[in-house]
Amino acid sequence: MKNSKTKILATIGPATDSIENMEKLIECGVDAFRLNFSHGNKEYFERIFYNINEATNNSGAHIAILIDLQGPKIRVGELEDESVNLKTGKEIIITTDNIKGNSERIS
């Protein structure tokens, strides 16, 4: 086991989320995997946790998991145009429906 205060952190995403790629990262000395919870859904992260478990079991390594939670930013879904201008006093509907947002509704 390494005894260094410096740790290597790897962000897991589409390019690194397979068991094989995680094992390669572990072989290269990764100490922790970072998961960005701002992107992805429950099913995706269930698969990622399964893959991390398999990769660490296969390698015998003890790897930490760092979960990066979404901050206080307001994030919206896809928009009809590049941006939406909100006007003071004008109401806008915020919905969980899967829509392309505009100045009247966003998701």
N, CA, C and O atoms as a MOPAC input file, in Angstrom:
PM7 MOZYME 1SCF
protein

 N      0.84200 1    -1.18000 1     0.00000 1
 C      0.00000 1     0.00000 1     0.00000 1
 C      0.88700 1     1.24300 1     0.00000 1
 O      1.87600 1     1.33100 1     0.72800 1
 N      0.49500 1     2.20700 1    -0.84900 1
 C      1.25800 1     3.44100 1    -0.93300 1
 C      1.08000 1     4.24800 1     0.34800 1
 O      0.03300 1     4.20000 1     0.99300 1
 N      2.12500 1     4.98700 1     0.69800 1
 C      2.05600 1     5.83100 1     1.87700 1
 C      2.45600 1     7.24200 1     1.48700 1
 O      3.46000 1     7.76100 1     1.97400 1
 N      1.68500 1     7.86000 1     0.61900 1
 C      1.97400 1     9.19300 1     0.13000 1
 C      0.81900 1    10.12400 1     0.47500 1
 O     -0.34700 1     9.72900 1     0.44800 1
 N      1.16300 1    11.35800 1     0.79800 1
 C      0.10800 1    12.33400 1     1.07300 1
 C     -0.50900 1    12.85300 1    -0.22100 1
 O     -1.62400 1    13.37500 1    -0.21700 1
 N      0.21700 1    12.70900 1    -1.32200 1
 C     -0.30500 1    13.11200 1    -2.61900 1
 C     -1.14500 1    11.97800 1    -3.18800 1
 O     -0.70500 1    10.82900 1    -3.20700 1
 N     -2.33400 1    12.28900 1    -3.64400 1
 C     -3.24500 1    11.27800 1    -4.17700 1
 C     -3.57400 1    11.60000 1    -5.62800 1
 O     -3.58400 1    12.76300 1    -6.03200 1
 N     -3.84200 1    10.56200 1    -6.39900 1
 C     -4.23300 1    10.71500 1    -7.79300 1
 C     -5.73500 1    10.48200 1    -7.87900 1
 O     -6.25100 1     9.45200 1    -7.44400 1
 N     -6.42100 1    11.46500 1    -8.45200 1
 C     -7.87600 1    11.45500 1    -8.56000 1
 C     -8.23400 1    11.39600 1   -10.04300 1
 O     -7.69700 1    12.17200 1   -10.83400 1
 N     -9.12600 1    10.49600 1   -10.43200 1
 C     -9.57100 1    10.38200 1   -11.82100 1
 C    -11.07300 1    10.58800 1   -11.88600 1
 O    -11.83000 1     9.95100 1   -11.15300 1
 N    -11.49800 1    11.47900 1   -12.76200 1
 C    -12.92300 1    11.69500 1   -12.96800 1
 C    -13.45200 1    10.61000 1   -13.89300 1
 O    -12.89500 1    10.36700 1   -14.96300 1
 N    -14.52200 1     9.96700 1   -13.47700 1
 C    -15.13700 1     8.92000 1   -14.27700 1
 C    -16.23100 1     9.54300 1   -15.13600 1
 O    -17.12500 1    10.22800 1   -14.63900 1
 N    -16.13700 1     9.28800 1   -16.42700 1
 C    -17.11500 1     9.77400 1   -17.39300 1
 C    -17.20400 1     8.79200 1   -18.53900 1
 O    -16.70300 1     7.67300 1   -18.42800 1
 N    -17.83100 1     9.18400 1   -19.64500 1
 C    -18.02600 1     8.26200 1   -20.76800 1
 C    -16.73800 1     7.60100 1   -21.28600 1
 O    -16.77300 1     6.45800 1   -21.74400 1
 N    -15.62500 1     8.30000 1   -21.21700 1
 C    -14.36800 1     7.73300 1   -21.72700 1
 C    -13.71000 1     6.77000 1   -20.74600 1
 O    -12.81500 1     6.01600 1   -21.12800 1
 N    -14.14100 1     6.78500 1   -19.49100 1
 C    -13.45100 1     5.98700 1   -18.46700 1
 C    -14.38600 1     5.11400 1   -17.64800 1
 O    -13.95200 1     4.53900 1   -16.65000 1
 N    -15.65000 1     4.99200 1   -18.03000 1
 C    -16.60600 1     4.32500 1   -17.13600 1
 C    -16.70400 1     2.81200 1   -17.29900 1
 O    -17.53000 1     2.18300 1   -16.63700 1
 N    -15.88900 1     2.21000 1   -18.15900 1
 C    -15.91800 1     0.74500 1   -18.28800 1
 C    -15.03200 1     0.11100 1   -17.21400 1
 O    -14.12800 1     0.75400 1   -16.68200 1
 N    -15.29900 1    -1.13900 1   -16.90900 1
 C    -14.48200 1    -1.86800 1   -15.93200 1
 C    -13.03400 1    -1.90900 1   -16.39200 1
 O    -12.11700 1    -1.69600 1   -15.59900 1
 N    -12.82900 1    -2.18600 1   -17.69000 1
 C    -11.46100 1    -2.26800 1   -18.23600 1
 C    -10.69500 1    -0.96600 1   -18.04800 1
 O     -9.53900 1    -0.97800 1   -17.62400 1
 N    -11.33600 1     0.15500 1   -18.36100 1
 C    -10.65000 1     1.44300 1   -18.23100 1
 C    -10.38100 1     1.79200 1   -16.77500 1
 O     -9.34400 1     2.37300 1   -16.45300 1
 N    -11.31000 1     1.44000 1   -15.89500 1
 C    -11.07500 1     1.68500 1   -14.46700 1
 C     -9.90100 1     0.85000 1   -13.97400 1
 O     -9.08200 1     1.33100 1   -13.19000 1
 N     -9.81300 1    -0.39400 1   -14.42700 1
 C     -8.67600 1    -1.24400 1   -14.03200 1
 C     -7.36100 1    -0.64600 1   -14.52900 1
 O     -6.35200 1    -0.69300 1   -13.82600 1
 N     -7.37100 1    -0.08400 1   -15.74100 1
 C     -6.16200 1     0.56200 1   -16.27600 1
 C     -5.77600 1     1.76800 1   -15.41800 1
 O     -4.59900 1     1.98200 1   -15.12900 1
 N     -6.77100 1     2.54700 1   -15.01500 1
 C     -6.49900 1     3.69800 1   -14.15800 1
 C     -5.91600 1     3.25300 1   -12.81600 1
 O     -4.99000 1     3.87600 1   -12.29700 1
 N     -6.46100 1     2.17800 1   -12.26500 1
 C     -5.94700 1     1.64500 1   -10.99100 1
 C     -4.49800 1     1.19900 1   -11.17100 1
 O     -3.65200 1     1.46900 1   -10.31800 1
 N     -4.21100 1     0.51400 1   -12.28300 1
 C     -2.83700 1     0.08100 1   -12.56700 1
 C     -1.88500 1     1.26600 1   -12.66600 1
 O     -0.71000 1     1.15300 1   -12.31700 1
 N     -2.38900 1     2.40300 1   -13.14200 1
 C     -1.55900 1     3.60800 1   -13.28000 1
 C     -1.40000 1     4.36400 1   -11.96100 1
 O     -0.67900 1     5.35900 1   -11.89800 1
 N     -2.07600 1     3.89200 1   -10.90400 1
 C     -1.86600 1     4.48700 1    -9.59300 1
 C     -2.97200 1     5.35600 1    -9.05100 1
 O     -2.75700 1     6.08000 1    -8.07900 1
 N     -4.15600 1     5.30900 1    -9.64700 1
 C     -5.27000 1     6.12200 1    -9.15300 1
 C     -5.62700 1     5.71700 1    -7.72200 1
 O     -5.68200 1     4.53200 1    -7.39300 1
 N     -5.86600 1     6.71400 1    -6.88700 1
 C     -6.25100 1     6.49200 1    -5.49400 1
 C     -7.74700 1     6.68600 1    -5.26400 1
 O     -8.31300 1     6.12700 1    -4.32300 1
 N     -8.39100 1     7.48500 1    -6.13200 1
 C     -9.80800 1     7.79800 1    -5.94200 1
 C    -10.46500 1     8.08700 1    -7.27800 1
 O     -9.84600 1     8.62700 1    -8.19400 1
 N    -11.73000 1     7.71600 1    -7.36700 1
 C    -12.54000 1     8.04200 1    -8.53500 1
 C    -13.50600 1     9.15100 1    -8.15600 1
 O    -14.14300 1     9.09800 1    -7.10400 1
 N    -13.61400 1    10.16400 1    -9.02400 1
 C    -14.54600 1    11.27300 1    -8.81900 1
 C    -15.74100 1    11.06600 1    -9.74700 1
 O    -15.58000 1    10.81000 1   -10.94000 1
 N    -16.94100 1    11.18100 1    -9.17800 1
 C    -18.17200 1    11.08200 1    -9.95100 1
 C    -18.87800 1    12.42900 1    -9.91700 1
 O    -19.12400 1    12.98100 1    -8.84400 1
 N    -19.20200 1    12.95700 1   -11.09000 1
 C    -19.87400 1    14.24200 1   -11.18200 1
 C    -21.38000 1    13.99800 1   -11.22900 1
 O    -21.92300 1    13.63000 1   -12.27000 1
 N    -22.04600 1    14.20500 1   -10.10300 1
 C    -23.48300 1    13.94600 1   -10.01400 1
 C    -24.32700 1    15.02700 1   -10.69700 1
 O    -25.55500 1    14.94600 1   -10.68800 1
 N    -23.68400 1    16.02800 1   -11.28200 1
 C    -24.43200 1    17.01800 1   -12.05100 1
 C    -24.87200 1    16.44000 1   -13.38700 1
 O    -25.77500 1    16.96900 1   -14.03600 1
 N    -24.22600 1    15.34900 1   -13.79400 1
 C    -24.52200 1    14.72700 1   -15.08400 1
 C    -24.79700 1    13.24800 1   -14.85400 1
 O    -24.08700 1    12.59200 1   -14.09100 1
 N    -25.81500 1    12.72700 1   -15.50300 1
 C    -26.15100 1    11.31500 1   -15.35100 1
 C    -27.42800 1    11.14400 1   -14.55400 1
 O    -27.96900 1    12.09400 1   -13.98700 1
 N    -27.89700 1     9.90100 1   -14.52800 1
 C    -29.11800 1     9.59300 1   -13.78500 1
 C    -28.86000 1     8.39200 1   -12.87600 1
 O    -27.75400 1     7.85300 1   -12.83100 1
 N    -29.89900 1     7.99000 1   -12.15800 1
 C    -29.76700 1     6.90600 1   -11.18000 1
 C    -29.22900 1     5.63300 1   -11.82200 1
 O    -28.33200 1     4.99400 1   -11.27200 1
 N    -29.76700 1     5.26100 1   -12.97500 1
 C    -29.34100 1     4.03200 1   -13.65200 1
 C    -27.86700 1     4.10400 1   -14.05300 1
 O    -27.12700 1     3.13000 1   -13.91000 1
 N    -27.45300 1     5.26400 1   -14.55400 1
 C    -26.05400 1     5.43500 1   -14.95500 1
 C    -25.13000 1     5.23700 1   -13.74800 1
 O    -24.14400 1     4.50500 1   -13.83100 1
 N    -25.44900 1     5.88400 1   -12.64100 1
 C    -24.56900 1     5.78600 1   -11.47500 1
 C    -24.63200 1     4.41900 1   -10.80800 1
 O    -23.65100 1     3.99100 1   -10.19900 1
 N    -25.75600 1     3.72700 1   -10.90700 1
 C    -25.80000 1     2.33800 1   -10.42500 1
 C    -24.79800 1     1.49200 1   -11.20500 1
 O    -24.07500 1     0.68100 1   -10.62600 1
 N    -24.76100 1     1.68700 1   -12.53100 1
 C    -23.80600 1     0.95000 1   -13.37200 1
 C    -22.37400 1     1.34400 1   -13.03300 1
 O    -21.48900 1     0.48800 1   -12.99600 1
 N    -22.13800 1     2.62600 1   -12.78500 1
 C    -20.78900 1     3.09100 1   -12.45600 1
 C    -20.32300 1     2.47900 1   -11.13400 1
 O    -19.18600 1     2.01700 1   -11.03900 1
 N    -21.17900 1     2.47000 1   -10.11900 1
 C    -20.80000 1     1.86600 1    -8.83100 1
 C    -20.52800 1     0.37200 1    -8.99300 1
 O    -19.60400 1    -0.16500 1    -8.38300 1
 N    -21.33200 1    -0.29300 1    -9.81300 1
 C    -21.09500 1    -1.71600 1   -10.08800 1
 C    -19.71800 1    -1.89100 1   -10.73800 1
 O    -18.94100 1    -2.75600 1   -10.33300 1
 N    -19.41900 1    -1.06000 1   -11.75600 1
 C    -18.13000 1    -1.15700 1   -12.45700 1
 C    -16.95500 1    -0.86500 1   -11.52900 1
 O    -15.92500 1    -1.53400 1   -11.60800 1
 N    -17.09700 1     0.12000 1   -10.65700 1
 C    -16.02600 1     0.42200 1    -9.69800 1
 C    -15.80700 1    -0.77500 1    -8.78300 1
 O    -14.66900 1    -1.16100 1    -8.52000 1
 N    -16.89100 1    -1.35700 1    -8.30400 1
 C    -16.79200 1    -2.52100 1    -7.42600 1
 C    -16.07200 1    -3.66800 1    -8.13300 1
 O    -15.18700 1    -4.29500 1    -7.55300 1
 N    -16.44400 1    -3.94200 1    -9.37100 1
 C    -15.80100 1    -5.01300 1   -10.13700 1
 C    -14.31500 1    -4.71000 1   -10.35600 1
 O    -13.46500 1    -5.57800 1   -10.15500 1
 N    -14.01000 1    -3.48200 1   -10.76900 1
 C    -12.61100 1    -3.11900 1   -11.04500 1
 C    -11.74900 1    -3.21200 1    -9.79100 1
 O    -10.61300 1    -3.68200 1    -9.85400 1
 N    -12.27600 1    -2.76900 1    -8.65700 1
 C    -11.48200 1    -2.83100 1    -7.42300 1
 C    -11.35600 1    -4.26900 1    -6.93000 1
 O    -10.30200 1    -4.65800 1    -6.42700 1
 N    -12.40700 1    -5.05600 1    -7.06600 1
 C    -12.31800 1    -6.46900 1    -6.68600 1
 C    -11.31500 1    -7.21000 1    -7.55900 1
 O    -10.53100 1    -8.01800 1    -7.06200 1
 N    -11.33900 1    -6.93300 1    -8.87200 1
 C    -10.41900 1    -7.59600 1    -9.79700 1
 C     -8.96500 1    -7.22300 1    -9.53000 1
 O     -8.06400 1    -8.04100 1    -9.71200 1
 N     -8.74200 1    -5.98400 1    -9.09900 1
 C     -7.36400 1    -5.51200 1    -8.90100 1
 C     -6.88500 1    -5.68100 1    -7.45900 1
 O     -5.68200 1    -5.64400 1    -7.19700 1
 N     -7.81500 1    -5.86500 1    -6.53000 1
 C     -7.44300 1    -5.95600 1    -5.12100 1
 C     -7.10700 1    -4.60900 1    -4.50400 1
 O     -6.58600 1    -4.53900 1    -3.39000 1
 N     -7.40400 1    -3.54400 1    -5.22800 1
 C     -7.07800 1    -2.19200 1    -4.75000 1
 C     -8.18800 1    -1.64600 1    -3.86000 1
 O     -9.34000 1    -2.06900 1    -3.95000 1
 N     -7.82600 1    -0.71200 1    -3.01000 1
 C     -8.78300 1     0.03000 1    -2.18500 1
 C     -8.84500 1     1.43700 1    -2.76000 1
 O     -7.91700 1     2.22900 1    -2.59300 1
 N     -9.93500 1     1.73800 1    -3.43000 1
 C    -10.08300 1     3.01500 1    -4.13200 1
 C    -11.20100 1     3.81800 1    -3.47100 1
 O    -12.29700 1     3.30700 1    -3.23600 1
 N    -10.90900 1     5.06900 1    -3.18100 1
 C    -11.92400 1     5.96100 1    -2.61700 1
 C    -12.83800 1     6.46000 1    -3.73600 1
 O    -12.45200 1     6.48800 1    -4.90400 1
 N    -14.04400 1     6.84900 1    -3.36100 1
 C    -14.98100 1     7.43800 1    -4.31200 1
 C    -15.35300 1     8.82600 1    -3.80200 1
 O    -15.79600 1     8.99300 1    -2.66600 1
 N    -15.16000 1     9.81600 1    -4.66900 1
 C    -15.50700 1    11.19400 1    -4.34500 1
 C    -16.72100 1    11.55900 1    -5.18900 1
 O    -16.68800 1    11.42500 1    -6.41200 1
 N    -17.77800 1    12.01300 1    -4.55700 1
 C    -18.98800 1    12.38500 1    -5.28200 1
 C    -19.09700 1    13.89900 1    -5.27900 1
 O    -19.20400 1    14.53700 1    -4.23200 1
 N    -19.06700 1    14.45400 1    -6.48100 1
 C    -19.18000 1    15.89400 1    -6.65800 1
 C    -20.65200 1    16.21100 1    -6.86900 1
 O    -21.21700 1    15.88800 1    -7.91400 1
 N    -21.27400 1    16.84300 1    -5.87700 1
 C    -22.69600 1    17.15200 1    -5.94500 1
 C    -22.92700 1    18.47900 1    -6.63900 1
 O    -22.08400 1    19.37600 1    -6.61200 1
 N    -24.07200 1    18.57800 1    -7.25000 1
 C    -24.45100 1    19.79000 1    -7.95400 1
 C    -24.50700 1    20.96400 1    -6.98300 1
 O    -25.07800 1    20.85900 1    -5.89700 1
 N    -23.91700 1    22.06200 1    -7.37900 1
 C    -23.89100 1    23.25900 1    -6.54100 1
 C    -25.16500 1    24.06700 1    -6.66300 1
 O    -26.16900 1    23.57700 1    -7.18100 1
 N    -25.13200 1    25.30200 1    -6.19100 1
 C    -26.33700 1    26.12500 1    -6.13700 1
 C    -26.75300 1    26.74200 1    -7.47100 1
 O    -27.62300 1    27.61300 1    -7.49000 1
 N    -26.16000 1    26.31900 1    -8.58000 1
 C    -26.52400 1    26.85900 1    -9.88400 1
 C    -27.91600 1    26.38200 1   -10.28200 1
 O    -28.33600 1    25.27800 1    -9.93300 1
 N    -28.60500 1    27.21800 1   -11.00500 1
 C    -29.87800 1    26.81000 1   -11.59100 1
 C    -29.55500 1    26.25200 1   -12.96300 1
 O    -28.96200 1    26.93700 1   -13.79700 1
 N    -29.94300 1    25.01600 1   -13.19200 1
 C    -29.67700 1    24.36800 1   -14.47300 1
 C    -31.00300 1    24.02200 1   -15.12000 1
 O    -31.93200 1    23.55100 1   -14.46300 1
 N    -31.07200 1    24.26300 1   -16.41400 1
 C    -32.30200 1    23.99000 1   -17.15000 1
 C    -32.00400 1    23.02400 1   -18.28300 1
 O    -30.85100 1    22.80300 1   -18.65300 1
 N    -33.06600 1    22.45900 1   -18.82000 1
 C    -32.92900 1    21.52900 1   -19.94400 1
 C    -32.63400 1    22.25600 1   -21.24600 1
 O    -32.20600 1    23.41100 1   -21.25400 1
 N    -32.87100 1    21.56000 1   -22.33000 1
 C    -32.59900 1    22.08300 1   -23.67000 1
 C    -33.48800 1    23.29900 1   -23.96200 1
 O    -34.63000 1    23.37600 1   -23.50800 1
 N    -32.93600 1    24.24300 1   -24.72800 1
 C    -33.66400 1    25.45400 1   -25.07900 1
 C    -33.89900 1    25.51000 1   -26.58200 1
 O    -33.11500 1    24.96700 1   -27.36000 1
 N    -34.99200 1    26.17600 1   -26.99000 1
 C    -35.26900 1    26.36200 1   -28.41600 1
 C    -34.17300 1    27.20200 1   -29.05800 1
 O    -33.70700 1    26.89300 1   -30.15400 1
 N    -33.76600 1    28.25800 1   -28.37500 1
 C    -32.68900 1    29.12400 1   -28.84000 1
 C    -31.50600 1    28.96100 1   -27.89100 1
 O    -31.57000 1    28.19100 1   -26.93400 1
 N    -30.43200 1    29.68800 1   -28.16200 1
 C    -29.22300 1    29.56100 1   -27.33700 1
 C    -29.43500 1    30.04800 1   -25.90800 1
 O    -28.80900 1    29.53800 1   -24.97900 1
 N    -30.31100 1    31.03100 1   -25.73000 1
 C    -30.56500 1    31.54900 1   -24.38700 1
 C    -32.00900 1    32.03500 1   -24.28900 1
 O    -32.72200 1    32.12700 1   -25.28800 1
 N    -32.41400 1    32.33900 1   -23.06900 1
 C    -33.75900 1    32.86500 1   -22.81000 1
 C    -33.59100 1    34.14600 1   -22.02000 1
 O    -32.88600 1    34.16600 1   -21.01100 1
 N    -34.22400 1    35.20500 1   -22.46400 1
 C    -34.20100 1    36.46900 1   -21.72700 1
 C    -35.44000 1    36.53100 1   -20.84100 1
 O    -36.57200 1    36.47000 1   -21.32100 1
 N    -35.20000 1    36.65200 1   -19.54700 1
 C    -36.30500 1    36.75100 1   -18.59800 1
 C    -36.56000 1    38.22200 1   -18.30900 1
 O    -35.62700 1    38.99100 1   -18.07600 1
 N    -37.81800 1    38.60300 1   -18.32500 1
 C    -38.18200 1    39.99500 1   -18.07900 1
 C    -38.79400 1    40.12800 1   -16.68700 1
 O    -39.59700 1    39.29100 1   -16.27500 1
 N    -38.41900 1    41.16500 1   -15.97700 1
 C    -38.94200 1    41.42800 1   -14.64400 1
 C    -40.46100 1    41.50000 1   -14.68300 1
 O    -41.04000 1    42.20300 1   -15.51100 1
 N    -41.10200 1    40.76100 1   -13.77300 1
 C    -42.55100 1    40.77600 1   -13.66500 1
 C    -43.26100 1    39.77400 1   -14.56400 1
 O    -44.44300 1    39.50100 1   -14.35600 1
 N    -42.57200 1    39.21600 1   -15.55900 1
 C    -43.20700 1    38.23300 1   -16.44800 1
 C    -43.04700 1    36.84600 1   -15.84500 1
 O    -41.95200 1    36.46200 1   -15.43300 1
 N    -44.14900 1    36.09300 1   -15.79500 1
 C    -44.11500 1    34.74600 1   -15.23500 1
 C    -43.52200 1    33.76400 1   -16.23700 1
 O    -43.67200 1    33.92000 1   -17.44900 1
 N    -42.84100 1    32.74400 1   -15.70100 1
 C    -42.31000 1    31.65200 1   -16.51500 1
 C    -42.65200 1    30.34800 1   -15.80800 1
 O    -42.56600 1    30.25800 1   -14.58300 1
 N    -43.03600 1    29.34800 1   -16.57400 1
 C    -43.38600 1    28.04100 1   -16.01100 1
 C    -42.13100 1    27.18000 1   -15.97700 1
 O    -41.43300 1    27.04400 1   -16.98200 1
 N    -41.84900 1    26.60200 1   -14.81400 1
 C    -40.73600 1    25.65500 1   -14.67000 1
 C    -41.37300 1    24.28200 1   -14.51600 1
 O    -42.16600 1    24.05500 1   -13.60300 1
 N    -41.01700 1    23.36200 1   -15.42200 1
 C    -41.66200 1    22.05500 1   -15.45600 1
 C    -40.62100 1    20.93100 1   -15.47200 1
 O    -39.46100 1    21.14000 1   -15.82600 1
 N    -41.06500 1    19.74700 1   -15.08300 1
 C    -40.20200 1    18.57200 1   -15.18700 1
 C    -40.44600 1    17.83900 1   -16.50600 1
 O    -39.79200 1    16.83600 1   -16.79000 1
 N    -41.39700 1    18.34600 1   -17.31900 1
 C    -41.64400 1    17.75600 1   -18.63600 1
 C    -40.39900 1    17.91200 1   -19.50000 1
 O    -39.65000 1    18.87600 1   -19.34400 1
 N    -40.17700 1    16.97600 1   -20.40100 1
 C    -39.02600 1    17.01700 1   -21.29000 1
 C    -39.37300 1    17.88700 1   -22.49400 1
 O    -39.87500 1    17.38800 1   -23.50100 1
 N    -39.10500 1    19.19300 1   -22.38900 1
 C    -39.45500 1    20.14900 1   -23.44100 1
 C    -38.23200 1    20.95400 1   -23.83700 1
 O    -37.22200 1    20.96600 1   -23.13300 1
 N    -38.34000 1    21.63700 1   -24.99200 1
 C    -37.34000 1    22.64100 1   -25.35200 1
 C    -37.86400 1    23.96200 1   -24.79800 1
 O    -38.93800 1    24.43000 1   -25.17500 1
 N    -37.09000 1    24.54400 1   -23.90500 1
 C    -37.54600 1    25.74200 1   -23.21500 1
 C    -37.54800 1    26.98800 1   -24.07500 1
 O    -36.87800 1    27.06900 1   -25.10500 1
 N    -38.33200 1    27.96600 1   -23.61300 1
 C    -38.38900 1    29.27900 1   -24.25300 1
 C    -38.70400 1    30.30400 1   -23.17400 1
 O    -38.60200 1    29.99800 1   -21.98600 1
 N    -39.08000 1    31.49800 1   -23.56200 1
 C    -39.31300 1    32.55500 1   -22.56700 1
 C    -40.58100 1    32.31900 1   -21.74800 1
 O    -40.83000 1    33.04600 1   -20.78600 1
 N    -41.39300 1    31.31100 1   -22.11100 1
 C    -42.62100 1    31.01800 1   -21.37200 1
 C    -42.52500 1    29.78000 1   -20.49500 1
 O    -43.15300 1    29.72100 1   -19.43900 1
 N    -41.72900 1    28.77000 1   -20.92900 1
 C    -41.58900 1    27.50200 1   -20.18100 1
 C    -40.15500 1    26.99300 1   -20.29300 1
 O    -39.53400 1    27.06400 1   -21.35300 1
 N    -39.64200 1    26.47500 1   -19.17000 1
 C    -38.33800 1    25.80300 1   -19.17100 1
 C    -38.43900 1    24.53900 1   -18.33300 1
 O    -39.32300 1    24.40200 1   -17.48700 1
 N    -37.52000 1    23.62400 1   -18.58200 1
 C    -37.50600 1    22.39400 1   -17.78100 1
 C    -36.13600 1    22.21200 1   -17.16100 1
 O    -35.90700 1    21.23700 1   -16.44500 1

